[in-house]
């Protein structure tokens, strides 16, 4: 959520930010009109209440009953006008909040200006430790089918398209990756949390998912449960409506959740394999920091995600997203993409974002620098550490062997229970 004071005092900043994101700046004018209307209603209501209080005192001093009754009738009309203004105020405030909640975060000046993802900037590319294969690499759907570890037909039978079943070593590899990444996050200084996989509307809203992404979320309207699209959502509200002390910051968390998304925006894309699905797993990193520390922890989170790929021996690159490709809540984002030789693609496995105080305003997360000091909003950051199944795609396609087997990366072997996945 943007600061309303910024919209009032520096509307051009917000208009420019929307234009940088490739969006229409017109909503800023609508918001300012609603805000002016709100303040006019408040001013008129205060005048009428002051008048009513003054006249009430006068009525008490009047001796003439007819005059007193006339004043009472006048005040009843004033009361009716106040009630009408209160009703109008509620309507205006609802419209105002809805309009402001639709505004995305303001890009950091360091975000490259751009019109599409084609304008994202590659910051660095890091070679993996794997030797170049002397055979044509297969895509993961062929590897998984030949090894019997990915069953697409039964996934479709159970749930429809974009679902699959992982068998034996496939399931073990998935589970091993999650456990290993959580252990790595702990060594990097994150506290693990096990979270609900369904949350209430206000939690989805606080993270910036509502109202923007309503159509891509799964919702149980009867119970007002929303299936989490990422662990970022419940982590954002972990300290909702709390005031932390300065010595409680930073708070670094890691959590595994399945993630549920309708994938409406990607209809028709990546229909083969396991790259896109309505359900997938992810280990998330999250941080609550002081405003002046968020840049430092943004770089730490990026380095921690990179270390994951380095330990897996995979080739990856880091991209700085341009203004038009930034997520709704983000002000500055790095994407990490891993090379998958079978599909001949760079696959995004992590998106590491500094959100500033955007989510903290919605969730009401503040801190005091010292006892008695005025509370300030914290900064929040989030990053995938890493996302599955794309990390698994990269392992299957990079570690495949000429005989069709797949070597299990050294760091995963204690978690998976084997050093090689072969045909049954």
WOBEL-V146395 format. One line per field, one symbol per residue. phi: phi as a letter, one per 40 degrees, with the letter a starting at -180 (. if undefined). A space follows every 50 residues. Layout:
# WOBEL-V146395
phi=???
This chain:
# WOBEL-V146395
phi=.ccccccccbccccdccccccgbccddccccccccccccccccccccccc cccccdccdccccccccccccccccccccccccccccccccccccccccc ccccccccdccccabaccccbccabbccccccccacccccccdccccgbb bcccccccbhcgbabcbfcccccccccccccccccccchcccbbbccbbc dccccdcgcbcdbdcbbcbcccbfbbcccacdcccdcdbdgbbccdccbc bbbbacacbbacfccbdgcfccgbcbacbababbbaabbcdcbccccccc ccccccddccccgccabbbcccdcbccdccbabbbbbbcbcccfacbcba bbbccgcdcccccgcbabcadgcccbccbbbaacbbcbccccdcccccbc bdcgcbccddccdcccgababbcc
